[in-house]
Amino acid sequence: MMHEQWLRKRAIIKSLAGGEFVSGEALAHELGISRAAISKHVASLEEFGVDIYSVKGKGYKLSTPLSLIDEQRLKAQIKGRCFYFNDINSTNAFLLNHVNELSSGDICVAEHQSAGRGRRGRTWVSPYGCHLYTSFYWQFSQGMSQAMGLSLVVGCSLVSVLRRLGVDGIGVKWPNDIYLNHKKLAGILIEMSGQADYECNLVIGIGINLSMSAAQADKIDQPWSDLSELSQQPDKTELMIALQQQLVSDLSLFESQGLKAFKQRWREADLFDGKVVKLLMGDNSVEGICCGIDEQGAILLDNGNGIKAYVGGEISMRPL
Ligand code: BTN
């Protein structure tokens, strides 16, 4: 789609950001286009997942508030390049396709993903403007064997950033989910290319739920949360800037000192620390008290006969 068409759509969203109904006529006047053109843009935004009420006689209204990235401000405030898109297939796919031209710290950010990827081959629902979709590039000197630990580092980075921006009730679930009030708020998908034990290209994809509409929520098959219920919402651009900076500093720390530098931060953020958990691994499962992580990033469970480390699986909380 032409850049100019996106500028109009963005202008419509900004006019509706106040949360009130705005008439088609007022929008048409403001943008200097016809009411019919406004109605086409609205219909197209709806195809990109924006939930807009349109009521005869009243006009248009966003069903949930949403904010868009301020591209200029973002680019001015990060070291490293930013590739910003209104629409892309997947920010992870974009960076993976350009690894040879990237430097550590470069990011890709999009307002909509047509083929957002989740872990385990799932799709990541990515309606326009509603959430934060970003990927971060890092050239990693230590090869893929360290990757398990990496996702835990990124979890710690996310927790630090969100807490610093005033979000309470944030925690991690091993190995890489971020929870708010015990429901999933953000996901991490790390993809790599390169040699197994030599320099490799890391693409760290992060999706953070900011403002979910009811229509989009129906497509999600697990309990979720977003930041819209908070009294004070972090600014989306601010969040992106803080996240990029935190990742640069945490990944450098991880490269120089390994996962041991994060052990304490992980335990403080771990929602399951000291709790009885059940770890599901294919058809098998084990139970034990969760006692943090080891230096490879494996989860440590105490089953009464000592502490054992596990690297695979999904945690599920054992019902009391
Ligand atoms: C998960 O399943 O928990 C991981 C979700 C990761 C989603 C993000 S959104 C930005 C980046 N681009 C993608 O295609 N996926 C990741």
Boltz pocket constraint, residues with backbone or C-beta under 6 A from the ligand:
constraints:
  - pocket:
      binder: B
      contacts: [[A, 89], [A, 90], [A, 91], [A, 92], [A, 93], [A, 113], [A, 115], [A, 116], [A, 117], [A, 118], [A, 119], [A, 120], [A, 122], [A, 124], [A, 132], [A, 133], [A, 134], [A, 135], [A, 176], [A, 186], [A, 187], [A, 188], [A, 189], [A, 205], [A, 206], [A, 207]]
      max_distance: 6.0
